Each structure stands twice: as C-alpha cells, then as structure tokens.
Amino acid sequence: MGRLDGKVAVTTAAAQGIGRATAETFAREGARVIATDINVEKLKELEAIPGIEIRKLDVTDNEAIKALAAEIGHVDILFNCAGFVFHGTILETTEKDFDFSMNLNMKSMFNMIKAFLPKMIEKKSGSIVNMASVCSSLKGSGSRCIYGTTKAAIIGMSKSVACDFIKDGIRCNCIAPGTVDTPSLRERMGQMGDPEKGMEFFMRRQPTGRLGTAQEVANIALFLASDEASFVTGTEYKVDGGWSI
C-alpha cells in the first residue's frame, strides 16, 4: 500500500531538482502523476517510471494551464514548484526582472490554483502544496530582493487559500527550503565564476555543514500531499538545515 494510492497529482517543474524528486516520490507512493515542465527533453527521462505521465507546460501561459486542467479533470494533489532565482538588490532589479519573477514564481501558482481548485471543491477534497523559500517573509537574504518578495507572496497566498476553502475540504500548505543541492543551484555556482568559491559561499550559511537534498524536500511534499497531513493546512514548512534559526 502506497501513501498516495488512488490519488491523481499534477506537478510543475518536474524535469529536474525538487520537482523531479517529488514527481518520482509521488509515483512510488501510488499516485498517478502528471509531471509537467517546459523542458520536454529532460521531462522525457521520467516516461519510463511507472505511474508518471508527462505533459509540456509553460506555467506562464494561462491558456495552456486552463487547457491542461480541462484535459485532466479532477486532481487530488497540486504541487506548484516552478520558479526562478533572480540575483540582485532592489536597485539592481529592473521592472522587466520584477515582472518576469512575479509571473513565473507567483502568478503561475495563482493561475494553477484557479484552474484546478474548482474540481477539488466539487469533490470536497484536495491538497495544494506550493514551493516557497526560507528567503521570503521568513528571512532576508543578500541580493535576493525580488526572489524573496515572490516567495513571501506565495506564503501569503497559501494561507489565504487555506483559510478561504477549509470548509470545502481543501488543504493548502507551502514548503520553505533553505539551500538545496539541485541543478539550478549548481548553475548559479557556475555563474559566480568559480564553482568552488560558489560552494563555499552557500555552505557558510549552513549550520548543519551540508546542503539539503531534493529528496529531503520531496519527503515533506509527500507528507503534506498525503492523508497523514489531514489536520495540516495554512502552514509553511521550513526545510533549511537550521539556516533560519
């Protein structure tokens, strides 16, 4: 018996990192997983995994989101993971940077929830899990102005959805990771010019002395998606190795 037997889950940013680990974990636990990403080539690597179906999805395209929701119908679990880390202070953030980050990090989740929530309400059951960050309303971080702003907005929206639809059997929570070893993080390390110094930079803020893993975050997503968390809603779960202490 899997912890998600009989459930249907839609996940975004499933091609790599936390999104991929979560899609794989949901499938192992018995869910039918519709794994989406804009990167179809990477996404195809999931096709061989039992329980996973792949769909190309640009989460900044609301018409594509609506079409996916119409195709799939009811879902039990919605895992919103797509996001982008913009590096810069408020003075280094242009209006274009602001709009891109807000559209990808926050507005995409707004549109995904609006598309899939009504049928969850019809069934009087559903778990929405949104990817936030410790870098948000929970903690400031250098040169993460617009990123932290978008993630703070996700926490606020998650709590609002939880409050508004609790009587309809809907739970909405978010996960706030710290520094997690993903392809995205490795790419940012490379962009710093010296990957070793980049690793040193990120390690300095880790009290545990190591980075988190995508699987450790996926484990929390699994708990929040499952019936084991049936009394949990409107929360932000920190998975940060003590960074925010």
N, C-alpha and C positions, 0 to 999 in steps of 0.2 A: 504494500500500500504506500503510495506516494503522498506527500503532504498537500499536493495540488491536484490530485486525481479528479478528472471530470471537469476541470476548470479551463477556461479559454483566456489566454493572456496576450495582450499586444504590447510589444516593447519597441522603443525607439533607440537609435544609435547602437544597434545590435552587432555591428560589424567588428567591433574591437573593444578592448578595455572593459570597463564596468558593464556596459550594455551587453557585450557578448557573454561575459561570465554569468550575468543574470539570466539571459535567454537560455543558456545551456543548463543552468541550475533549475530553472522553472520546468524545462523539458524533462530533466532527470527525475523530478518530483511528480511527474504525471500530467502536467498541463499540455494542452495543445497551444503552442506558442507561434504567434505571427510575429516574426522578427523583421523589423524594418530598418532601413538605412538608405542614405543617398549613394553610398559606396557599394554598388552591386557586386563588383568583383570580390571584395572582401566578404560580403554577405554570403556569397555562394559557398564559402567554406563551411557554412552551417547546414547546408542542404542534406548532408549525409547523416545528420543527427536525428534519431527517431523523435517525432513529436514537434519538430520545427518546420514551419513553412516560411519562406522568405517573400518579402514584398519591397520593391523600391519605393521609398517615400522621402520627399523633401518636406521636412516639417515646417518650413517657412511658406509652404504653398497650401493655403487653407482649402482650396477646392480639391486638392489631392487628398487632404485629410478627410474631408466630407465623403469623398468617393470611397475611401478605404472603409470608413465606418459603415457606409451603406452596403458595401460588399460583405463585410464580416458579420454584421448584425450585432448580436449581444456579445459582450465580453465580461468576464468576471474580474479581470485584473488589467489595469492600465499602468504600465511602468514608463514614465517620461524621463528619458536620460540624455537627450540631445543637448549639447551645449558647447560653448567656446570660451576660452580664457583670453581676454584681452589684457595686455600688459601696458600699464600707464597710469599716471596720476590724472586728476581731473583736467589739468592744464594741457596734458598730452593726449587727451581724448577728444576727437573731433565729433561733430554731430553725426557724421556718417558712421563712425565707430560706435557711437551710442545707439543709433538705430539698428545697426546690424546685430549688436549684442543683445539688445532688448528683444528683437524679433526672433532670434534663434534660441536664446536662453529662456525667455519668459513667455513671449506671445505664442510660441509654438505649443507650450504646455496649456496655455489658456484655450487655444483652438482645439487641441486634442481632447481636453476635458469636455468642452462644449459639445464636441461631436459624439463622444462615447457615453457620456453621463446619462442622457435621457433613457437609453435602453437599460442601463443599470437600475435606474429608478423604477422602470416598469417591472423589473424582476425583484425589486426591493432588496438588492444585494450587489455589492461591488467594493473592490479595494483599489484605490488610486495611490500610487507611490511616485512621488516627484523627487528628482535629484536636485538638491540644494548644495550647500557647501558650508563648512565652518567659516570660511571667508564670506561674511554676509552680515546680518544683524547680530550674529553671534560673536564675531571677532573681526577686527580690522587687519588688513594685510597690505604691506607696501606695494604700490603700483598696481593695485587691483581695484581701482575706483569703480569702473562701470561693471566689472565682473561681480564684485561684492554687492553692488546695487541690485543687479538682476537676481542674484541668489537670495537676497533679503526679500525681494518681491515674491519669489517663489514660496518662501516660508509663510509670508502673509497670505498669499492666495490659498495655500494648502489649508491653513487654519480656517479661512473663510468658507471654503468648500465643505470642510468637515462640519462646521457649525450649521451651515445652511441646509445640509442634506442628511444630517444624522438620523432624523425621523424616517428617512426613506431607506435606511439600511446601508447607507454609503459610508465607507471609511476613507479618509484622505490623510496621508502622512507624508513626510519627506525625510530624506536622508541627507545628512550633512557630513560628508567625508573631509578628512584632512588631506595630507599628501599621499597619493596612491600611485604606485608604480604602474603606469599604463603607457601605451604607445604615444599618447598625447603629451604626457609628462616628459618622456624621452625626447620627443621632438622639441619641446621647449628648452630642454637642457642643451640640445644641439644648437639652438638658435642663440644661446648665450655665448657662443664662440668656443668654449672649452667644456665639453661634456663632463669631465671630471670635476671641474670647479662648479659646474651646474649642480652636480650631485651633492657636493659639499654644501652648497647654498641651501638646498632643500633639506638635507639631513640635519643641519644645525637647528632647525626648528622642531625636530622630532625627539621628544623626551624619551621615547622608547628605544631610540637608537637605530630605527629602521623605518622604511617606508611601509605603508599599508599595501595590501594586495587587492586586486579586483574581486577575488573570491570572497574576501572578508566583507566587502560591501555587499556583494550579491547575497551573502548569508542573511544580512539584515533585510534586504529586499524580499527574500523568501519568507522570512518571519512575518513581515508586515502584509505580504500578499495572502498569507495563509489564514485559515480559521483559528490558528493558535493566537492570533492577534485580534480576535473578535472584540475585545474590550479596549482596543487602542485606536484612537483617532485624534487628529489635530496636533500631532506631535512632530518634533524634529529630532531624529536620532543621530547623535554625533558618533562618527567612526573615525577618530582623528589621532589615535595613539597619544592622547594627552596634550596635544598642541594647544587646545583652548583652555587648559587648566590655569 
